[in-house]
Amino acid sequence: MEPLLSGVRILDLTRMLTGDYAAMLLGDLGAEVIKVETPGSGDPLRQMPPHFLEGESAYFLSINRNKKSIVMDLKSPEDRLKFYELVKKCDVVFDNFRPGILEKLGVDYDALKKYNPKIICCSISSYGKTGPYKNQPGFDLVLQALSGSMSITGEEGHAPVRMGIPMGDLAGSMFAVFSIVSALYAREQTGEGANIDISLLDSLVSMLTYVAEYYFIGDQISKPIGSGHMSVVPYRAYKTKNGYLVIAVFVEKFWQILCDVIGEPELGADERFSSTAKRLENREEVDKLLEEKFRTKPKEEWIRLLHDAGVPAAPVNRIDEVFEHPQVLARDMLVEVNHPRCGKIKMVGNPVKTDGVKDEFKPPPLLGEHTKEVLKEILGEDKE
C-alpha cells in the first residue's frame, strides 16, 4: 500500500519550527516536500545552537527529514520564473511569512493560481492575515502568553511558566497539516484549489476548550493548578520515595480501585470522597492522604501495583527514560536515518500508523542538496 499522501507534491517556503514541523509531518505521510531555501544561509534553524553534529544543527535535524532542499532567490526574476514553472507541477505551496511578504515577492495565491488554478496555498503566521495584530512579530512564548495558556500553566502563586514543549508553534503546525489534507480531499470533489490562512494565536485559543467554556458559563477565570486538574481529583503528580508518579482518576470506577491499592478500601465509600464532585470539595484532604501514602514506597513499586490493578498511572519520565520505555520502542517512536554528513542519527518516529504502509525516513537535506535533481526531474533542466 502506498503512503497516504503519495503523489502529492508540496513547495515548502516555510522556515523555523512552525513550518518545518508541519512540512515534515506531510513528508512522513508520503508527500514529496520540496523545501525552497534562500541562497547562502537557508533556513535560519540550520544555525540554531547549542548542539551540532558535523556542522549540522540538532534543532534543524529534528524537524526536517523527508524533504528535498533546493536553493532559490524569489527576489530574482529568473528564479521566480522557475518557481512559477514548479507551481504548475505542484499541489501545495506552504509558507510561514508575515502577511504581505508573498505579495511583495509575487508568489501569493492570486499570483500563483494564474499558473495553476488548482493550487492549494497555506500560510501560517502569528496572528493571521486580518486584525490589528496582523503585522506584529510573534513567537511561541508571546503566543502562549497572549492566548491565556500561560496563565493556567505552573503553580499558583509563582511566576508564569511556559509549557515545556512549544505548543504555540506546534498547534499551528497540526492545524495546517489537517487543513492542507482537507483541501486536497475537497479538490478531488470540486476541482478547485484553496487559500488557507492559519493563525498560531487562533490555534492556541481554540485549544482552551473547556477552560474557555467554564468562563463563558460559570464566569470562572482559571488559575494555574500545577499538574492537577480543575475538574478531577485525584489527577496530578505525587512524590514517592525516589521520584514522582502521576495518578489520573478521570473515571469514577478507578477511585475505589486506587483506595484498595493504597490499603485504604474504606475510603471508597467515605462520604467526603464518594464522588468526583465531593473530592473536588475536599481536594486538600485527598491530596494530603495520597501524598503520605505514596512517600512510603519507591515509584517503581507503586507503578507495578497500580498497573496490576488497572489504575491509570505513570512515572514522570526524564527524556532519556522516554526513549528506553518499552511502549515507545514497540511503537517505533525511536528511529534512525542515515545522514550524508552525520552518518546514523536517531530521530523521533512518525506517530501516524497505517496498516500496510511501512515508514520510510529520508535524512534531513543539506542546503541545496536537491536543486539540480528537482530542476531536472520536474522542469527538465539539464544545465549546471
Secondary structure, 3 states (H helix, E strand, C coil): CCCCCCCCEEEECCCHHHHHHHHHHHHHCCCEEEEEECCCCCCHHHHCCCCEECCEEHHHHHCCCCCEEEECCCCCHHHHHHHHHHHHCCCEEEECCCCCHHHHHCCCHHHHCCCCCCCEEEEEECCCCCCCCCCCCCCHHHHHHHCCCHHHCCCCCCCCCCCCCCHHHHHHHHHHHHHHHHHHHHHHHHCCCEEEEEEHHHHHHHCCHHHHHHHHHHCCCCCCCCCCCCCCCCEEEEECCCCEEEEECCCCHHHHHHHHHCCCHHHHHCHHHCCHHHHHHCHHHHHHHHHHHHCCCCHHHHHHHHHHHCCCEEECCCHHHHCCCHHHHHCCCEEEEEECCCEEEEEECCCCCCCCCCCCCCCCCCCCCCHHHHHHHHHCCCCC
